Amino acid sequence: MFEFNLNNQSPPLVALFRRSAAVAAPQPAPARRTANDLRKGETATVCCLKDPQMALKLLEMGCIPGTQVRLAGRAPLGDPLMLVLGDEEYTLSLRVSEALTIQLKD
């Protein structure tokens, strides 16, 4: 059983749980942009691929880190999107879930 001792001269419980003003909450690291964040006509460079299983598929299709990608367009409802890879004008159509795994350099 848990008992409270009201005669004890310890600090009040509220003071124990009060957050000090000098302590700032840690800021989360900014998330990297993905291919899904590109605007139509915008170009970026592939940094890395998040999902290891999807990475193999994307690497085979030419989406290699360091490659320039340009968003050529989107379907009317936003999915799929059309990326142009490199200078070869190789066009790749991807689902949004696949585009979210392609991280871009800042």
N, C-alpha and C positions, 0 to 999 in steps of 0.2 A: 504494500500500500504506500502511496505517496503522500507525505505530510508537508504542509507549509509551516515554517516557523516565523511568526509575525514579530517576535521579539528580537530577531537577529538584525544587526545594524548593516547588512549588506546593501549595495545599491539597488534601487528599484528595478524590477524586471524590464520595464519599458526602456530604461537607459541601456540595458545590456543589448537590446536588439535594434537600437536606433542607429541608423547609418550616419557616419560622419560626413560632413560636407566636403572635407579635404580629399576623400577617396572618390575618384572618378571611375565610372563603370568602363570596362575595357571596350574599345570600339572593334567591331568585327572587321576583318580584312575585306576590302572591296572585292567583289566577285569579278572574275574575268568576263569579258564580253564573249559571246558565242556567235556562231554564224547566224543564228536566229535573230540577233540584235541588229544586224545590218539593215540599212535603208536601201531602197532600190537605187542601183547605180554606184553604191559605196563599195570601195575596195579595202581589203585588209589582208594581213598575212597570218597563216595558220601557225599557232604556237604549239599546241599539243592536242591530244585526243583523250577525253576523260574515260570513256568506257572501254575496257580492254577487248571485250568481245566485238563491239561495234568498230573499234579501231582497226581490226584486221580487214573488215569489209571496206572501210573508208580508205585505207592505205592501198588496197587492191584497185580501187576506183580512181586513184591519183591524188587523194587528199593527204599529201605528205607535209609534215611540219616544214615551214619556210616557203610554202607555195602561196602565191597571191590568189585570193578568191574575190569575186565580184558578184553581188546579188543582182541577177538579171531580172527577176520578177517573182511574184507570188501568185498563187491561185486566188480566186475571188474571196474564199473564206480563210485565206492565210496558210493553208496546208495543201499541197506541198509547196516548196520554194525551189527556185532554179538558180544554181550557182555556176559561174564560169570559172574554171580553174586555169591558172597560169596564163601564159601568152599563147598557148595552143588553141584557145577558144574551145576547150573541151567543156561541154555543158553537162551538168550533173543535177538531177532532180532528187530532192531529199524530203523526207517527212520532217516535221518540226522536231519530233523526238530525236531524230538522227542529227539534225543541225545543232541541237543543244549540246551534243557531245564534242563539237568542234570548237575549241577555245582559240581565241585570236590574241595576237600581240597588241599591246597598248599603242 
